[in-house]
C-alpha cells in the first residue's frame, strides 16, 4: 500500500483540499469503533457509530424520538484543529495514492502547569515523584493519533508517532504525556501506549475511566520498535 507521511501545519503552505481531507479523515476515524462517535442525541447524550447506521435510517433517537446530530460537525473539527495544531506543534499526516488523508498524529510542547489547566487534572506531584519535574517543566503532550479503519494494521500509526516523537525530542523535551481511557474496556490507545511501557501517573476522579500516561523519550524509539504489533497501527 503506497502511503506517504507529510508534515502539516496551518503556518505552512497547504495544498488545495488537504484541510478538508484531514477533517473528513478525523470524522471518519472517530465514527467507527471503538469510539463510535458518528451521531448523538442532544437530549439523552447517547451516541452511535457508523456500524449502527442500518438501524438509524431516519436518524432519530430510538429513546427520545429526537433528531440526531453529528457528533463531530466539520466546522467544530476545524476550530479544534486550529487550536491544537499550533506553530510549535508536530503534526504528521498519512496520505494515500489518491492524495487523501488516511491518518493523523499531532502533539506539542507545553508546561506541566499549563497542561494541568488544559486537562483539568493535577499532575505536578506525580510527575515530580516519577521524573523529578517541576510545574514549569516543558513536556511533550501527545494529543491525537488516528488511522482510518481500512488502513489499520500496517504500521501507519507507529510511523507517524515516531516522527512526532523525533520532533519533540529535537526541542529538548524529555517527558512524553498522553491521555487515554483505561476502563470500562481499555482503549486501543491505552493498550498501545502501555505496550510501549508508558505508566499511569494520574486518573480522573469519580472513576470516569480516563487516565494520564507518561514515559521518558529516552529509549522510547527502541521500546516502540520492540513492542508487539497491534491492529490499531
Number of C-alpha atoms within 10 A of each C-alpha: 7 7 18 14 17 14 16 20 19 12 10 9 8 11 7 8 11 16 17 14 16 22 20 16 20 24 20 21 24 21 24 18 14 13 14 19 21 25 26 22 22 16 13 11 8 14 19 22 19 17 12 13 13 9 11 14 8 11 17 17 21 13 10 13 11 14 15 22 16 16 20 19 13 15 10 11 16 15 10 11 18 12 9 15 19 17 13 15 22 24 26 24 26 25 20 16 10 8 13 18 27 26 26 27 26 27 27 23 24 19 15 23 16 14 21 15 11 10 12 10 15 17 21 20 14 14 21 13 11 12 13 11 18 16 16 12 19 22 23 30 22 22 17 16 21 24 26 22 18 8 19 17 15 14 15 25 23 21 18 26 23 17 19 23 22 15 19 24 17 10 12 13 20 17 21 24 24 20 21 21 20 20 13 10 10 15 16 18 19 23 17 22 19 16 17 19 17 21 16 19 19 19 20 15 10 6 11 12 16 19 21 21 21 25 23 16 19 13 9 17 16 10 15 19 13 11 14 11 15 16 13 20 22
